[in-house]
């Protein structure tokens, strides 16, 4: 692979990751039975398989952004085994937004799959 192709691939992956990470994090928190802290969220995501776009340190800025947007709320609690932990919980607005995002994701995925299938059939 040429250097240009490698750069283009990394840029493409970054662009896909931008919204996907938010969608995944909201989904994990929507399905959680109780508030979760960042490390728990990262481990839950990792348990689903190889997820190159979800490096553990990269989720924290997204969690803060989702909270700033009113889609999550958080609280800090002391930890017996280290620094205090910030626990995240999805808000009602976050649940409504997640429902919209899932519909957008489904339409987008179906469209892209249709185009890719059409291209592979040629």
C-alpha positions in Angstrom: 0.0 0.0 0.0 1.4 3.4 -0.9 1.8 6.1 1.7 -1.0 8.1 0.1 -3.4 5.2 0.2 -2.4 4.5 3.8 -3.2 8.2 4.7 -6.5 8.0 2.9 -7.5 4.8 4.7 -6.6 6.4 8.1 -8.7 9.5 7.2 -11.6 7.3 6.1 -11.5 5.3 9.3 -11.3 8.5 11.4 -14.4 9.9 9.6 -16.4 6.7 10.1 -15.4 6.5 13.8 -16.5 10.1 14.6 -20.2 9.2 14.8 -20.0 5.5 15.3 -18.2 5.9 18.7 -21.0 8.1 20.0 -23.7 5.7 18.7 -21.9 2.7 20.4 -21.4 4.5 23.7 -25.0 5.7 23.9 -26.2 2.1 23.1 -24.0 0.6 25.8 -25.3 3.0 28.4 -28.9 2.6 27.2 -28.6 -1.1 27.8 -26.8 -0.8 31.1 -28.7 -1.7 34.2 -26.9 0.9 36.3 -24.5 3.8 35.7 -21.1 2.8 34.4 -17.6 4.4 34.6 -15.3 4.8 31.6 -13.2 1.7 32.1 -16.3 -0.5 32.5 -17.7 1.0 29.3 -14.4 0.3 27.4 -14.3 -3.3 28.7 -18.0 -3.9 27.7 -17.2 -2.6 24.2 -14.0 -4.7 24.0 -15.9 -7.8 25.0 -17.9 -7.6 21.8 -14.7 -8.2 19.7 -11.9 -6.4 17.9 -12.9 -2.7 17.9 -10.0 -0.7 16.4 -11.8 2.6 16.6 -12.6 2.4 20.3 -9.2 2.8 22.0 -9.9 3.2 25.7 -8.5 6.7 26.1 -10.4 7.9 23.1 -13.8 7.3 24.7 -13.4 9.8 27.5 -13.6 12.9 25.2 -16.7 11.4 23.5 -18.3 10.8 26.9 -17.7 14.4 27.9 -19.1 15.6 24.6 -22.2 13.5 25.0 -22.6 14.9 28.5 -22.1 18.5 27.4 -24.9 17.8 24.8 -27.3 16.7 27.5 -27.3 13.1 26.2 -25.6 11.7 29.3 -25.3 12.8 32.9 -22.5 11.9 35.3 -21.6 11.8 38.9 -18.2 11.3 40.6 -17.8 8.8 43.4 -14.8 7.8 45.4 -13.1 4.6 44.6 -11.5 2.2 47.2 -8.9 1.2 44.6 -7.7 4.4 43.1 -8.9 7.9 42.0 -12.5 8.8 42.1 -14.6 7.4 39.2 -17.1 9.3 37.0 -20.2 7.2 36.4 -22.3 7.9 33.3 -26.0 7.5 32.8 -28.0 8.1 29.7 -30.7 10.8 29.9 -34.2 10.8 28.5 -32.9 13.1 25.7 -30.1 10.7 25.2 -32.6 7.8 24.7 -34.6 9.9 22.2 -31.5 10.9 20.3 -30.3 7.3 20.3 -33.6 6.2 18.7 -33.1 8.8 16.0 -29.5 7.8 15.4 -30.3 4.1 15.1 -32.9 5.0 12.4 -30.2 7.1 10.6 -27.7 4.3 11.0 -30.1 1.7 9.6 -30.9 3.8 6.5 -27.2 4.7 6.0 -26.1 1.1 6.4 -28.8 -0.2 4.1 -27.9 2.4 1.4 -24.2 1.7 1.6 -24.7 -2.1 1.6 -27.0 -1.7 -1.5 -24.4 0.3 -3.3 -21.5 -2.0 -2.4 -23.5 -5.1 -3.4 -24.4 -3.4 -6.7 -20.7 -2.6 -7.3 -19.6 -6.2 -6.5 -22.3 -7.6 -8.8 -20.8 -5.7 -11.8 
